[in-house]
Amino acid sequence: MLRMKSRNSRLASFFMAVILLWGGIAVNLAGLSVRARSQEDYIKWVEFTVPYAALEKALAADIQGNEKNDPRPWVETLAYLAAKYGGQWGRYKAKDMDEFFTQRSQGKTTRELAQDMQYYSYYYEAYDAVLGGMVGEYQISTAPVAESAEVQMETHYGLKAYSPIAYGYGFSHYDDFGNSRSYGYQRRHLGNDLIGSIGTPVIAVESGTVEVAGWNQYGGWRIGIRSFDKKRYYYYAHLRKDRPFAEGLTEGQVVNAGDVIGYLGMTGYSTKENVNNMKVPHLHFGLQLIFDESQKEGNNEIWVDVYNLVRLLQKHTSPVVRNDETKEYTRKYAFFDPWTAAHEQQSGGSTPQSGEISSAPSG
Ligand SMILES: [Zn+2]
C-alpha cells in the first residue's frame, strides 16, 4: 500500500515536471523574442586564461606606475594584449607588454593604441569584472590591533585582495578547473581546491556582503560573498564540521578583504547537514562573474579559472591571531578599505564612489 502510494506520487511528480518543463520552454521562447528586441548587451561568457607571468608583470607595472604618477592600470594592459592575441594567450610574450608600455610612455593612450581592435572593450569589461576589486588603495595598521590602543594607519597601493588561506598556513593546489565531478550528476569542477589542514583560517579575498552562510548538499558548509559592485561572487566551500564560520558571521554582513570568515574542513556531498563526505580536507574556492542578475543562478552562470589568481594572491596573505579562550582566529592588523566605507555610507547603494572605475578605456 505504502509502496503503491509512493509510486503514484512519483508518477504525479513526473507529470508535474513535464508540465513545468513545457511551461519553462514557453517562457523561454517568450523571453527570446523580448531579448531580440531589447538587445541585452551584457557579457554572456568569459574565459579567464591570462597566464601567471602576464598577471604578475602587469601588476608590477601597475604598482610602479602608481608610484611614478604614470598610471598603467593592469586591466587595460591585459585587455590590450588579449585583444591583440584574439584571446589566444598561448601567444603571450613579455616583450609585447614592454612594447605596449613603451608606446604608452611615448604619449599614446590605450584608447589610441586599441582603436582598431574589435574586442578591446569586451576584454576590458570582462577583465575589469574579474580583477576590478584586486588592486587599489587601502590602509593597514602599523602594529597588531591588540597591542596598541591607538591604531596608526598607513596608506598603501597594490594588491588589496588577499589569499583565501591565512598567512603562515600551507596548502597545495593545481589547475583543476573544468575537471569532471560525479557526485549528484555529471558536473565540471568550477573552482580551485586548496588542500590544507582542518581548521586553517579561511580569509575573505575581497571586501563585500555575505550573501549566504549555510549548508548546501554539494559545498557543505559554505560562504558566498558578493563584491560591492555586484560583479563578483566568491564561493568558499567544504568548511569545517561543527564550527564552519567565524564567530558572528551572518548573511547580510559586510566583511573586509583579509578578514577571517571561516575554517577549512571537509564537509559536503550530503543532503544531511554537518556531514564530512570529502575525502581530503580542502577549501573549494570559486569566483563567479555576474553582469546581469539573470546570470546568478542556473544555466547562464559564468565561473572563471582562479588558479593563477590564487597563485598571485600569495603576495598578499592575512596574518591572524588566536583567542585562546574562544579558539577563534581574527585578523592581526586593522584594515581600511575605501570601498567598504563608501558602501556603508551609501547604506547599500550601488557602485562605491571611491572605487569607481571608468568602463571606457582611459588614457
Ligand atoms: Zn572543489
Residues whose N, C-alpha, C, O or C-beta is under 5 A from the ligand:
A	BS01	ZN	G191 N192 D193 H284
